[in-house]
Amino acid sequence: MKTKRINYKELQIGREILPMLKIRLKNKFFKNNIINKKVLVINTCIIGDFLATLPALSSFIKINKLKVDMIVSHSVKPLAESIKGVNNVFVARSSYNRETEKQETEKQNISEEYGLLVVLRIGPEAYKLIKNVRFSEIINCDIVYFKYILHLVKNILTRKPVKQSKDLVFEILNLKKSDKEIKFNDIFEFSKYDYDLVKKIPEMNGNKKKIIIHLGSGWKEKQWENKKWADLLKKINSFGKFKFIFVGADEEEKESFEYIQKKLDFKIFSLIKKINLKELFLVMRLSNYFIGIDSGPRNLAHYSDLRSITLLGPGLKNFMPLNEKDIVIDKSNPFSTSVFYIGKKSGMEKIGVDEVMESFKKLSSNN
């Protein structure tokens, strides 16, 4: 197997094992008798993983009538502050420690006593932040996640569907998953002022239907060729009057946007590195379609109820759309995971421009 087929960055999730075990041992041997209803949720992970925890976490907060403090990664803080039932939000780098997280963490004062500690995801920096925090009870994700790894191995080898990440969190929190879909308004609370600010963003002006485009990933095997993106936008532009708005958070995505713009004879727009995650969420709420690769913004589109087309590369299929109206194009090998892919070509190479265009025609005709 060639090294380019391995996503070494994904292996950094292993850095979460030791903090999980330390917390479990601390809870076992250093019991505290703290009688209060204060809850601290530790959930330092990247965008897609964070979003997957929200249906269960929101239900947990609502059922128990809680006000919780949270520790999250830097990029999701603006969004976490808008979750119903969340009080204080602190930040720590995820185990991946991506470029977008490499900013100085401001000095933070966390309450030293909590009745309950909920550990959904925890990196080394988050553990340092809470190592002196006293707590009475704990809900730790470690055992459920270890069982999940065995489940993934078994189902990948037998080519069976894997359990969805959002469902796993209900198990961690010991909640029965409701048959009723948990929607955007059940989780978040935004004001008219929040929406008005986003409407004033220049790229959001005009009456054309807005298509949000996201093409970046930390693993090149999940990316679609820039030339194909340019060809796709030409076809969609000929099909109708649309405004293309690119989103993202790193320099490579910005360079791809500039390359694509040079290939087109009409204007496209960029919000790359210009808005935070909360603003991006509201941009999606005010847009019409999303087209992108397997990524955090793709999951954000699902939670904002924005009709989408996702081009899936190698990876577990544990972050599938929340709405059956959305379209997924997947040509990856069933044995490929988020760590490696198998085969002469990645699934992304097999996806053609015409296929995506036909999917867009179908999506737009149903919306």
Buried (B, 14 or more C-beta within 10 A) or exposed (E): EEEEBBBEBBEBBEBBBEBBEEBBEBBEEEEBEBEEEBBBBBBBBBBBBBBBBBBBBBBBBBEEEBEBBBBBBBBBBBBBBBBEBBEBBBBBBBBBBBEBBEEEEEEEEBEEBBBBBBBBBBBBBBBEBBEEBBBBBBBBBBEBBEEBEEBBEEBBEEEEEBBBBBEBBBBBBEBEBEEEEBEEEBBBEBEEEBEEEBEEBEBBEEEEBBBBBBBBBBBEBBBBBBEBBBBBBBBBBEEEEBBBBBBBBBEBBBEBBEEBBEEBEEEBBBBBEBBBBBBBBBBBBBBBBBBBBBBBBBBBBBBBBBBBBBBBBBBBBBBBBBEEEBBBBBBBBEEBBBBBBBBEEBBBBEBBBEBBBEBBBEBBEEE
